[in-house]
Amino acid sequence: MDKRIDPIVERYLEHVRVEKRLANRTVTLYSLDLQKLCELTQPMHLELVHVQNQHIRRWAAQMHAQGRTSRGIALILSGWRGFYAWLGREGLVSSNPVQDVKAPKSAKPLPKAMGVDDAIHFANYRSESDTPWLDLRDAAMVELLYGSGLRVGELVGLDAVGTALSLGWVDLAAAEVHVLGKGGKRRTVPVGSKALEALEQWVRAREGLMTKPMAVNASANALFLGKNGTRLSAASVWQRLKHRSLQAGLAMPVHPHMLRHSFASHVLQSSSDLRAVQELLGHSNITTTQVYTRLDFQHLAKAYDAAHPRAKIKKT
């Protein structure tokens, strides 16, 4: 036992080791957390039993400013909270100063979007498969996900022909896709020329499949069918895109939402029309769409660094 540690902490660690019978690894982690607490109180000549809520909040903010992750801070606070709960049961403190303190929220990670060149390469990729219809189907899915920014659930819910019961459908003549999004909100999104061409090729291949044995189990209305003739599942789309991205030689596996993010980011880079991107994505609140302005700024910053003669100062 470290002799420099506070005697109260020693008692607590003995309690969790002997009475609660916690694992040695857990006791070690508790010890490290409480050593950190002692280090924070010592410069202030503050007794552990006199620590107040404002002290805990200040120290949590300091740890956040020093770069510790929100999860790391939350774990430390949890250790401190258990310590002060025990002090309360021992009658050494009247209240738990950590009770209502939460770790600072970390910034939400930016959505992963592909670069324009990678996205176009992926959309243009065609495999030499023994099952050409499978490649035509996958190509149509990629073009629709990237070209119209659909969610994977919206994609697999599409019917080949719209009916009163359809969750969504593609109108090839009007070059539009109608989908039922989150919250039961319907929206119409344009279908670009490349996606339209890929869809037309897939629809012709799909019609040929419906005349073969697999048609016995076929979902008559589903636009995208699996090998057994039933409506394609979201999990299958994830699997097919991952497989296709590896075949295409991309550095990272592609998933449906990455194509949606890429759609939004690339439209925003070209148009700077955040409201239009919001409508195309079907976001009910524009703050959800604003995350793509951060992606757009990253794109601009990289372009600036690469092109502007004053962007980088050469070290001598």
N, C-alpha and C positions, 0 to 999 in steps of 0.2 A: 504494500500500500504506500502511495506517495505521501511522505510526511508533511509536505507543504499544503496538502489539501485540507480544507476546512474540516474540523472535527464533526460538524453536523452532517457534512457530505459523507464522511466516513460511516457515520451511523446509518445513513440512508442506503448506501451501497451494501452495507452488511445486511440490512433489512431485505433488500431485493434479492440478495444472493442466498440468504439462509431461509427467510420466511416465505418469500414468493418463489424461491427456487428457479430464478431466471437463468438462462444459459450464460455461460461465461462471456460469450461474444456480446450478448445484450448488456451485461453488466459493464463491460469495457466501454461500450458506446455511451452508456449513461455517464460513466466516469469522465469521458472526454467532453461530453456536453456540459457537465457541471464544473469541470476545470475551466472551460471557456467562460462560464458565469463568474467564477471566482476572479479570473483575469480582468473581467469588465468592472467588477466592484472594487478591486484593490486600489486603483488609482484614485478612487473617490472616497477611500476609507469608509466604505459602506458595508455594514453587516448584512449578510444574506437575509436575515429575518426582517430587515428594514427596507428591502427592495420594494419599490412601488410600481404601479402599472405604467407610469410615464417612463420609468427607467427601461422597462422591458420593450416598450414601443420604440424608444430611441435606439436601443441596441439592435433591434430587428432592422430598423432603417439603416443603421451603420453597416451591418453585415450585407444588406442588399446593395448599398452603394459601393462596397468593396468587391462586389462581383459574385457573392455567393448566390446560388440558385434559390428560387422560391421553395423548391422541394427540400433542399438542404436546411433552409431556415425553419421550415415547418417541422422537420424532424428534431431540430434543436429545441424549438419551443415546446414540442411534445414532451421531451425529456425534462425540461424545466417545469412544465405544468404538473407532471407526475411528482416531481420533487416537492413542489409547494403544496400539492394536495396532501402529501404525507406529513409535511410540517404542520398543516392545519389539523390533521387528526391527532398529532402529538401536542397540540395546544400551543405551538410556538409562533404561529401567525394567525391573524384574525380573518384574513381573506387571501385568495390566490391571485397574485398580481399578473399571472400569465393567462388567467381564465378567458378573457375576451380578446386576446391578442392573436391576430392571424398574420401569416407570412405575407409580405407584399406580393401582389400579383405580378407574375412575369409577363412580358409582352407576348402576345399570341404569335406563334411562328407564322411566317409568311407562307402562303400556299405555294406549292412547288409548280412552277410553270416551265414549259419547254422553251428554248430559244426558237426564233422563227425558222431558222434553217433546219433544226432538228424536227420541228413539227411538220414542215413541208416534206422533209425526207421520209418521215414516218407515214404521212398520208399518201405519198407517192409509191411507197414500197409495195411490191407485188411478189409473192412467193411462188416458187415452182412446185406447187402441191399436187399430189395425186388426186386430190378432190377439188377441182377448180371452183365448184360452187361454194366451198368453205372459204376460199380466198376472196371471192366476190362478196360474200356476206360480211366478212371481217373488214374488208375495204370500205364497204358502205357504212358500217358501224363507226369506223374511225373518222370518215369524212363527216358524218352527222354529229358526232360528239365534238369534234374540233371545229367544224364549220358552223354549227348552230348552238354550241355551248350547252347541250342537254345534260341533265343528271342521268346516271345509269338507270335509275328506276323509271325515268321518263322514257328512255330509249327502249327498254325491254317491254314497256307497256304499250308500245305503238302497234296499231293494227294496219294491215295492208290497205284496207278500205274502211273509211269512217262510218260508224253506225251510231245509233242513239245510245248504245251501251259502251262505246269505245272510250278508253281512257285517253287515247291519243291516236293520231294517224298522220300520214304524210300525203299532202295534196301535190302530186307531181306536176299537174297542169298549172297550178298557181305558184309553184316553187315555194311552198310553205309547209311547216310542220306544226301541228296543233298538239299541245301536250297538257296534261293535268299535273301541275306541280304541287309543291308543298302547300298545306293548308287548303287543298281543294281548289286552288287558283288555276284557271285555264289561261294559257297565253299562246300566241302565234308568233313563230320565229321564222325569218326567211331562210331558205335553203339555197346555198351558193351553187354556182354552175358545176364545180367539181363534185360536190356532194350529190347534186341532181343526176349527174352522169353515172356515178357509182351506184346510186339507188336504182336507176333505171335498169342497169345491168343485173343487179341483184334481183329485182322483181321478175325479170324474165327467167333467171335461173330458178327462182322460187316456184314459178308456175310450172316449170319442168319437173321439179321435185314432187309437186303435188300429184303427179300422174304415176309416180313410182310406188313400190311397196311401202315406203315409209309413210305414205299418205294415210295409211290405215289409222295411225296414231296422231296424225297431223292436227295442229291447232289451226283451224280453217282461217281465222282472222289474224293471227299473230304475224307481224311483219318479219321478225327475226326468229328463225327456227333452229333448233339444235339437231344433232345427228339422228335422234329418235323421232323427229317430227313435232316435238312439243315446243311450246314457247321457250325461248332462251332465257336463262336465269341471269340475275346480276352477277352471281359468283362466276358463272361461265364466261361472261364478258371480261371480268377482271383477269381470269386465267388466259383467255385468248389474247388480250392486249399485252400481257406480260410475255407470253410466248412470241408474239409477233415482234415486239420491241427487241427481244434478244436476237431473233432472226435478222432484223434490220440493222443490227450492229450498234444500237444505241448504248450509251454509257450507263444508263439507269433504266430499270423496268418502268414501263408506262402503265398507268392505271386510268380509269375513266375520268376521275375528278381532275387529274393532271391535264387532260385534254380540255376540260371545262375551264380550268384556270388559265390555260394557254389561250383559249378563245377570248376570254375576258381581257387578259393582259394585252394581247396583240391588237384587239379592237381599240382599247383605250390608248395604246401607244400611237395609233394612227389617227384617231379622231379626237381624243381628249374630251369626249362627251360621256361624262360619268352617268348622267341620267339615262342615256340610251342604253348603256351597258347594264344598268339596273333593270330596265324593262326587258332586255334580251335574256337576262339570267333569271328573271322572275323573282327578284328580291323584293320583299315587302318594305324593307327599310333601307335607305340609301347608305346608312352607316356600314351595313354588311358589305356593300359594294366598294366602299372607300379603301378597303385593304388593298385593292388593285392599284390605287394611286401610289402606294409604297413600292409595289413591284415596278410601276412605271418610272418612279424616281430612280430606282436602282438601275434601270435600263439607261436613263439619261445620264446618270453619274458615270456609268461605265463608258458610255460614248464620249463624255467629256474627258475622262481620264485618258482615253485612247487617242483623242483627236486634238485637244487644245494644247498649244505649245507651252502654256503657263500652268497646265494642270499638275504636272509633277516637277518638283525641284530636284535637279540632279545633285547628288552629294559629291563633294570634291575631296 
